[in-house]
Amino acid sequence: MALKKDQHFNTRVIHAGQSPDTWEGSTLPPIFQTASHAHPTAENLSQTFGGKTTDHIYMRLTNPTNRVLEEKLTDLEGGGGAVVMSSGMAAITNACLALLRAGDEFVTGNSLFMSSYVLFANVFKKYNITARFVESTDMAAIESAINDKTRFIWLETIGNPKMDVPDLAAAAEIAHRHALPLMVDNTMATPYLCRPIELGADVVIHSTTKYLSGHGDAAGGVVIDSGNFNWADSGRFPDLKPFVDRKGPLAFLDKVWREHHINFGTTQAPLHSYLTMIGLDTLALRMERHMQNSMAVAKYLQGRKELAWLNYPGLEDSPSYQTAKKQFGNKGYCGLIAFGLGDQATSFRFINNLKMIYHLANLGDCKTLIIHPYSSQYLSFDETTRQKLSIHSDLLRLSVGIEAVEDICNDLGQALDNL
Ligand SMILES: *Cc1c(COP(=O)(O)O)cnc(C)c1O
């Protein structure tokens, strides 16, 4: 079935990358649960190793089920190609290390997903790689952190849990002025809300574990290459030359796959790709409801006197309201709400009072989820770092699900009533 670029997102999210004509008519992508693929002749296998065919060799390299998901996500983000991996962190690690050598630097925001922060600040440091952290929304600070050693700018579409929204078009303009690629972690927004490549980003990564799969049943990640960055002429990437010679505009993706994904063994299990695709079928519907519900819950919580503060990019008093409105149009803002009840003890009482809302470390599930990051994901962080990352001791992060909004508000309400 031909891919129709002129179809709407809500159609493509279901049909892109699907070709039931080659699947015995199956409407779902088959799970190719095989470690290796037999080849008809010695010549064929040799040609496949030489990149002359797109046949499959071995699961760690490629897999037919994974390839369907790669084609779907490439289409939805408007990219040139993608590689799916075992987790969002695998995708982030591979995407970064494909461009970084010892002594290099990159510029990033200081409101990042927790493991991204640890990877950038602590792990990369051991390999003499420096992440320069600035305010994600401060474009002048981003530009002034760039120097001769900089290899890319890394931003999240919506910072977690600070809920700040950088102007991606402005960041792309700065990056390109310095012959640098802009890489964006689009997990929190999904291509439903924001397609960073359309705003000028060169690389998009996702944790597919969150909204894309949507049911908390499959871990995964993806690196999507726009195919737009000019690696050959940038002057900053002489080591990409052999990949440019081989794959032209998709040199970066080739390096990610050939050098890192294959050799680090960050293989995606085909079952997880299959589950992610089942989830993707309803992405547009789920996101519509996540957006409606989170706006209604934010307004409900805003009216409760027990709250010390609340941050949701869809409310006019949020510092990121204007940028979010410009960037996401009228589709909504995001599915996460950050709020505080004054102190940790009250936050714990509140969580323990909840009856329906799940208390766990995840987001983007169809169920409503809550966590107190200060005492969980950020438990081992020192106080200065927690403050730098806006992890306040009373911060609660709510990932609003797709249940009836009255029931979400009722559960939050009774937990507040009984504090
Ligand atoms: C969860 C998450 C990740 C990491 O993804 P995993 O699949 O858990 O490895 C990266 N970035 C963001 C924004 C996330 O929310």
The ligand as an SDF file (V2000), in Angstrom:
LIG
                    3D

 15 15  0  0  0  0  0  0  0  0999 V2000
   11.5720    8.3670   29.6240 C   0  0  0  0  0  0  0  0  0  0  0  0
   12.3180    9.3870   28.8670 C   0  0  0  0  0  0  0  0  0  0  0  0
   13.5620    9.0980   28.2890 C   0  0  0  0  0  0  0  0  0  0  0  0
   14.2150    7.7480   28.4530 C   0  0  0  0  0  0  0  0  0  0  0  0
   13.5120    6.7420   27.8230 O   0  0  0  0  0  0  0  0  0  0  0  0
   13.5690    5.1820   28.2830 P   0  0  0  0  0  0  0  0  0  0  0  0
   12.7290    4.5150   27.2580 O   0  0  0  0  0  0  0  0  0  0  0  0
   13.0570    5.1060   29.6660 O   0  0  0  0  0  0  0  0  0  0  0  0
   15.0160    4.7850   28.2030 O   0  0  0  0  0  0  0  0  0  0  0  0
   14.1920   10.0930   27.5860 C   0  0  0  0  0  0  0  0  0  0  0  0
   13.6670   11.3270   27.4510 N   0  0  0  0  0  0  0  0  0  0  0  0
   12.4860   11.6540   27.9900 C   0  0  0  0  0  0  0  0  0  0  0  0
   11.9420   13.0230   27.8200 C   0  0  0  0  0  0  0  0  0  0  0  0
   11.7670   10.7020   28.7300 C   0  0  0  0  0  0  0  0  0  0  0  0
   10.5910   11.0470   29.2820 O   0  0  0  0  0  0  0  0  0  0  0  0
  1  2  1  0
  2  3  1  0
  2 14  2  0
  3  4  1  0
  3 10  2  0
  4  5  1  0
  5  6  1  0
  6  7  2  0
  6  8  1  0
  6  9  1  0
 10 11  1  0
 11 12  2  0
 12 13  1  0
 12 14  1  0
 14 15  1  0
M  END
$$$$
